[in-house]
Structures are given as C-alpha cells and as structure tokens.
Amino acid sequence: MRVTYEQALADRDYLFSEYGPASDMTGAWIEGDHLEELIKNPTKAKARDILSGLICYWFETGHDGRNCYDKTAPDMNDPKVAEIAERHNPAYIAT
C-alpha cells in the first residue's frame, strides 16, 4: 500500500507533536538537501517521499523528547506509533 501525502504529513505531525523531533535533525538528516530536492521537484509525491524518509529516520535514530534533548527510543506501546512504524518502515518493528 502506498502512503498518501496527507497520511505521511499526519503521521509526521503526530510523532513530532506528541514525542518531539527526530534526533539530530540538522546533522545526519540534512534537511537542506531534502529542501533542495523539493524545490527542484515540487510535487506531493516528492514531499510524501521526504516525509516518509523523515519518519523512518525518526524510528531509526530516536527522538529528542518534548522537554529535553536526550535521545529517546520510540514508544512502541502507543498503538498509533506502532501503526505509523508499520505503515512507513515495517522492518523497524523489532522491539
């Protein structure tokens, strides 16, 4: 099943608002490179692919949490987090 742009955006918004951004967003993720890709190909499909990649990165590296900058593992006990993990990166589900 292909994830829609709207679903990818909603998934990213949930993870970031409930748990915080992915760890090291300015280093390993290199937001500027993805922005450059989007500028050169401004489509919903490109934005969806970037969002899905960001979500996979969030699961792979952990997140900064709401009030601190310590790397925190994803909460796979949250059913919505588990659903997002399966939707974007089924290989991650190895709690």
Backbone as ProteinMPNN parsed JSONL, in Angstrom:
{"seq_chain_A": "MRVTYEQALADRDYLFSEYGPASDMTGAWIEGDHLEELIKNPTKAKARDILSGLICYWFETGHDGRNCYDKTAPDMNDPKVAEIAERHNPAYIAT", "coords_chain_A": {"N_chain_A": [[0.84, -1.196, 0.0], [0.608, 2.139, -0.885], [1.565, 5.054, 0.764], [-0.241, 8.042, 1.255], [0.356, 11.556, 0.599], [-1.038, 13.182, 2.412], [-1.489, 11.382, 4.541], [1.158, 10.78, 5.286], [2.007, 13.315, 6.128], [0.257, 13.737, 8.305], [1.09, 11.62, 9.935], [3.775, 12.33, 10.48], [3.306, 14.78, 11.786], [1.941, 13.885, 14.082], [3.914, 12.269, 15.407], [5.963, 14.187, 15.867], [4.613, 16.178, 17.334], [3.609, 14.831, 19.573], [5.835, 13.487, 20.639], [8.232, 14.738, 19.971], [10.855, 16.112, 17.828], [12.861, 14.222, 15.459], [16.002, 12.869, 16.463], [18.959, 14.8, 16.105], [18.393, 16.536, 13.843], [19.612, 18.461, 12.244], [22.039, 17.495, 11.559], [22.7, 14.518, 10.789], [20.325, 14.08, 9.317], [20.145, 16.157, 7.436], [18.464, 18.43, 6.472], [18.522, 20.498, 4.56], [19.336, 19.344, 2.121], [17.094, 17.842, 1.458], [15.198, 19.824, 1.228], [16.21, 21.141, -0.99], [15.8, 19.118, -2.925], [12.995, 19.124, -2.96], [12.464, 21.697, -3.847], [13.421, 21.539, -6.428], [11.728, 19.655, -7.502], [8.778, 20.146, -7.004], [6.429, 18.453, -5.952], [3.568, 16.664, -4.674], [4.111, 13.977, -4.446], [6.921, 13.903, -4.19], [7.192, 15.355, -1.813], [5.808, 13.627, -0.1], [7.493, 11.371, -0.196], [9.794, 12.426, 1.008], [8.771, 13.074, 3.556], [8.085, 10.483, 4.435], [10.616, 9.326, 4.502], [11.724, 10.905, 6.52], [10.162, 10.092, 8.677], [10.936, 7.391, 8.877], [13.593, 7.852, 9.576], [13.169, 9.02, 12.083], [12.287, 6.81, 13.551], [14.571, 5.201, 13.369], [16.633, 6.648, 14.622], [15.649, 7.603, 17.004], [14.142, 10.098, 19.191], [14.061, 13.573, 20.245], [12.463, 14.132, 22.403], [9.901, 15.841, 24.357], [10.658, 17.887, 26.19], [13.377, 17.893, 26.437], [16.707, 17.202, 25.247], [17.681, 14.679, 25.056], [18.378, 11.616, 23.522], [15.683, 9.569, 22.785], [14.025, 6.485, 22.747], [11.54, 5.297, 20.42], [8.102, 5.038, 21.467], [6.772, 2.157, 21.412], [4.581, 1.094, 22.614], [2.514, 2.776, 22.301], [-0.268, 2.639, 20.407], [-0.733, 4.108, 18.055], [1.816, 4.967, 17.29], [3.008, 2.489, 16.743], [1.414, 1.732, 14.572], [2.104, 3.729, 12.708], [4.808, 3.127, 12.389], [4.645, 0.628, 11.151], [3.358, 1.344, 8.809], [5.233, 2.952, 7.479], [7.756, 1.799, 7.714], [8.107, -1.223, 7.886], [10.205, -2.992, 8.512], [11.365, -1.951, 10.771], [9.974, -2.786, 13.022], [10.909, -4.326, 15.527], [10.949, -4.626, 18.339]], "CA_chain_A": [[0.0, 0.0, 0.0], [1.351, 3.4, -0.977], [1.112, 6.074, 1.705], [-0.545, 9.314, 0.61], [0.999, 12.741, 1.169], [-1.825, 13.609, 3.574], [-1.231, 10.43, 5.624], [2.548, 10.976, 5.716], [2.049, 14.566, 6.884], [-0.43, 13.494, 9.579], [1.953, 10.744, 10.739], [4.903, 13.148, 10.942], [2.793, 15.742, 12.755], [1.653, 13.178, 15.332], [5.168, 11.896, 16.063], [6.695, 15.371, 16.314], [3.866, 16.919, 18.354], [3.453, 14.023, 20.779], [7.096, 12.97, 21.174], [9.354, 15.61, 19.651], [11.501, 15.853, 16.535], [13.887, 13.186, 15.383], [17.293, 13.264, 16.998], [19.976, 15.296, 15.178], [17.734, 16.944, 12.603], [20.452, 19.313, 11.407], [23.279, 16.801, 11.236], [22.563, 13.322, 9.958], [19.174, 14.148, 8.411], [20.488, 17.132, 6.404], [17.219, 18.996, 5.96], [18.758, 21.331, 3.386], [19.353, 18.517, 0.919], [15.718, 17.466, 1.134], [14.55, 21.051, 0.761], [16.684, 21.336, -2.365], [15.07, 18.147, -3.754], [11.608, 19.569, -3.075], [12.456, 22.903, -4.681], [13.639, 21.133, -7.821], [10.616, 18.812, -7.931], [7.75, 20.464, -6.005], [5.212, 17.663, -6.112], [3.126, 15.963, -3.465], [4.804, 12.687, -4.394], [8.261, 14.158, -3.649], [7.008, 15.721, -0.402], [5.441, 12.389, 0.595], [8.687, 10.544, -0.071], [10.66, 13.059, 2.001], [8.136, 12.872, 4.862], [8.216, 9.079, 4.809], [12.015, 9.148, 4.876], [11.909, 11.544, 7.816], [9.524, 9.22, 9.668], [11.844, 6.248, 9.048], [14.74, 8.379, 10.325], [12.69, 9.208, 13.459], [12.303, 5.494, 14.19], [15.927, 4.662, 13.408], [17.545, 7.397, 15.493], [15.017, 8.062, 18.234], [13.675, 11.479, 19.13], [14.594, 14.453, 21.276], [11.522, 14.278, 23.513], [9.202, 17.128, 24.409], [11.274, 18.931, 27.004], [14.812, 17.693, 26.609], [17.376, 16.831, 24.008], [18.253, 13.351, 25.187], [17.827, 10.675, 22.544], [14.681, 8.723, 23.413], [13.511, 5.461, 21.836], [10.098, 5.4, 20.138], [7.204, 4.33, 22.374], [6.008, 1.207, 20.618], [3.355, 0.754, 23.333], [1.495, 3.675, 21.779], [-0.767, 1.962, 19.206], [-0.601, 4.962, 16.876], [3.233, 4.909, 16.905], [3.21, 1.172, 16.118], [0.742, 1.782, 13.267], [2.931, 4.566, 11.835], [6.024, 2.352, 12.092], [4.307, -0.409, 10.171], [2.982, 1.986, 7.551], [6.369, 3.572, 6.8], [9.01, 1.057, 7.796], [7.809, -2.483, 8.558], [11.428, -3.656, 9.001], [11.735, -1.392, 12.07], [9.233, -3.409, 14.12], [11.731, -5.348, 16.183], [11.079, -4.073, 19.689]], "C_chain_A": [[0.876, 1.248, 0.0], [0.732, 4.418, -0.023], [0.846, 7.368, 0.937], [0.255, 10.436, 1.278], [0.286, 13.154, 2.461], [-1.578, 12.7, 4.775], [0.182, 10.617, 6.171], [2.676, 12.243, 6.548], [1.397, 14.396, 8.257], [0.433, 12.622, 10.503], [3.131, 11.523, 11.309], [4.445, 14.129, 12.008], [2.509, 15.076, 14.097], [2.949, 12.865, 16.084], [5.875, 13.113, 16.643], [5.943, 16.119, 17.414], [3.745, 16.139, 19.661], [4.78, 13.654, 21.439], [8.299, 13.857, 20.929], [10.006, 15.225, 18.345], [12.502, 14.72, 16.611], [15.197, 13.741, 15.923], [18.22, 13.723, 15.871], [19.399, 15.677, 13.828], [18.624, 17.799, 11.695], [21.744, 18.629, 10.991], [23.049, 15.669, 10.264], [21.416, 13.431, 8.955], [19.423, 15.089, 7.241], [19.238, 17.672, 5.71], [17.41, 19.793, 4.674], [18.764, 20.549, 2.092], [17.939, 18.147, 0.485], [14.922, 18.671, 0.657], [14.947, 21.329, -0.688], [15.97, 20.386, -3.329], [13.646, 18.623, -4.013], [11.496, 20.818, -3.947], [12.582, 22.529, -6.157], [12.488, 20.298, -8.376], [9.465, 18.987, -6.941], [6.426, 19.735, -6.244], [4.827, 17.045, -4.78], [3.832, 14.626, -3.327], [6.201, 12.857, -3.799], [8.161, 14.509, -2.164], [6.658, 14.488, 0.429], [6.669, 11.52, 0.823], [9.65, 11.106, 0.972], [10.079, 12.876, 3.403], [8.287, 11.431, 5.333], [9.659, 8.76, 5.22], [12.312, 9.746, 6.235], [11.308, 10.687, 8.93], [10.401, 7.997, 9.922], [13.059, 6.665, 9.861], [14.38, 8.537, 11.805], [12.726, 7.876, 14.211], [13.719, 4.946, 14.338], [16.811, 5.346, 14.438], [16.954, 7.76, 16.839], [14.619, 9.525, 18.089], [14.192, 12.258, 20.323], [13.66, 14.613, 22.467], [10.925, 15.671, 23.547], [10.015, 18.211, 25.093], [12.768, 18.758, 27.201], [15.415, 17.302, 25.269], [18.127, 15.526, 24.159], [17.584, 12.441, 24.167], [16.906, 9.696, 23.263], [14.14, 7.739, 22.377], [12.015, 5.663, 21.587], [9.276, 4.549, 21.103], [6.313, 3.39, 21.57], [4.773, 0.691, 21.362], [2.201, 1.672, 22.94], [0.995, 3.055, 20.471], [-0.612, 2.799, 17.936], [0.851, 4.97, 16.38], [3.52, 3.584, 16.2], [2.59, 1.13, 14.722], [1.563, 2.595, 12.26], [4.199, 3.818, 11.437], [5.746, 1.312, 11.017], [4.015, 0.193, 8.801], [4.217, 2.477, 6.77], [7.63, 2.712, 6.764], [8.776, -0.265, 8.519], [9.038, -3.191, 9.113], [11.819, -3.156, 10.379], [11.133, -2.201, 13.219], [10.003, -4.618, 14.633], [12.009, -4.844, 17.588], [11.779, -5.06, 20.545]], "O_chain_A": [[1.789, 1.371, 0.817], [-0.483, 4.613, -0.012], [1.628, 7.742, 0.063], [0.764, 10.274, 2.387], [0.928, 13.438, 3.472], [-1.469, 13.181, 5.903], [0.383, 10.613, 7.386], [3.375, 12.251, 7.561], [1.934, 14.866, 9.26], [0.496, 12.863, 11.709], [3.45, 11.39, 12.49], [5.117, 14.297, 13.026], [2.808, 15.65, 15.144], [3.062, 13.166, 17.272], [6.336, 13.078, 17.784], [6.569, 16.642, 18.336], [3.776, 16.731, 20.74], [4.847, 13.522, 22.661], [9.302, 13.729, 21.631], [9.752, 14.146, 17.809], [12.931, 14.316, 17.692], [15.458, 14.942, 15.842], [18.26, 13.106, 14.807], [19.859, 15.2, 12.79], [18.396, 17.845, 10.486], [22.469, 19.15, 10.144], [23.187, 15.841, 9.053], [21.53, 12.917, 7.842], [18.941, 14.824, 6.14], [18.991, 17.408, 4.533], [16.55, 19.765, 3.793], [18.26, 21.024, 1.075], [17.627, 18.138, -0.705], [14.067, 18.548, -0.22], [14.11, 21.708, -1.507], [15.577, 20.792, -4.422], [13.148, 18.541, -5.136], [10.533, 20.969, -4.7], [11.936, 23.124, -7.019], [12.294, 20.24, -9.591], [9.198, 18.098, -6.133], [5.44, 20.329, -6.679], [5.652, 16.918, -3.875], [4.121, 14.188, -2.214], [6.623, 12.037, -2.984], [8.948, 14.021, -1.353], [7.16, 14.326, 1.541], [6.862, 10.99, 1.917], [10.254, 10.349, 1.733], [10.813, 12.557, 4.338], [8.585, 11.188, 6.503], [9.888, 8.013, 6.171], [13.065, 9.169, 7.02], [11.891, 10.573, 10.009], [10.588, 7.608, 11.075], [13.51, 5.925, 10.735], [15.188, 8.224, 12.679], [13.145, 7.821, 15.367], [14.027, 4.294, 15.335], [17.65, 4.697, 15.063], [17.684, 8.185, 17.735], [14.74, 10.115, 17.015], [14.696, 11.683, 21.288], [14.065, 15.199, 23.471], [11.388, 16.572, 22.849], [10.053, 19.345, 24.616], [13.36, 19.418, 28.055], [14.703, 17.1, 24.285], [19.113, 15.293, 23.459], [16.369, 12.493, 23.977], [17.309, 9.065, 24.241], [13.833, 8.13, 21.251], [11.305, 6.154, 22.465], [9.705, 3.468, 21.506], [5.239, 3.776, 21.108], [3.994, -0.075, 20.795], [1.041, 1.37, 23.22], [1.763, 2.955, 19.515], [-0.384, 2.251, 16.857], [1.086, 4.979, 15.172], [4.199, 3.561, 15.174], [3.171, 0.561, 13.798], [1.702, 2.201, 11.102], [4.617, 3.87, 10.28], [6.531, 1.146, 10.083], [4.377, -0.372, 7.769], [4.236, 2.421, 5.54], [8.475, 2.879, 5.884], [9.207, -0.417, 9.662], [8.926, -3.926, 10.094], [12.532, -3.853, 11.101], [11.737, -2.286, 14.288], [9.774, -5.757, 14.226], [13.163, -4.659, 17.977], [11.999, -4.803, 21.729]]}, "name": "protein", "num_of_chains": 1, "seq": "MRVTYEQALADRDYLFSEYGPASDMTGAWIEGDHLEELIKNPTKAKARDILSGLICYWFETGHDGRNCYDKTAPDMNDPKVAEIAERHNPAYIAT"}
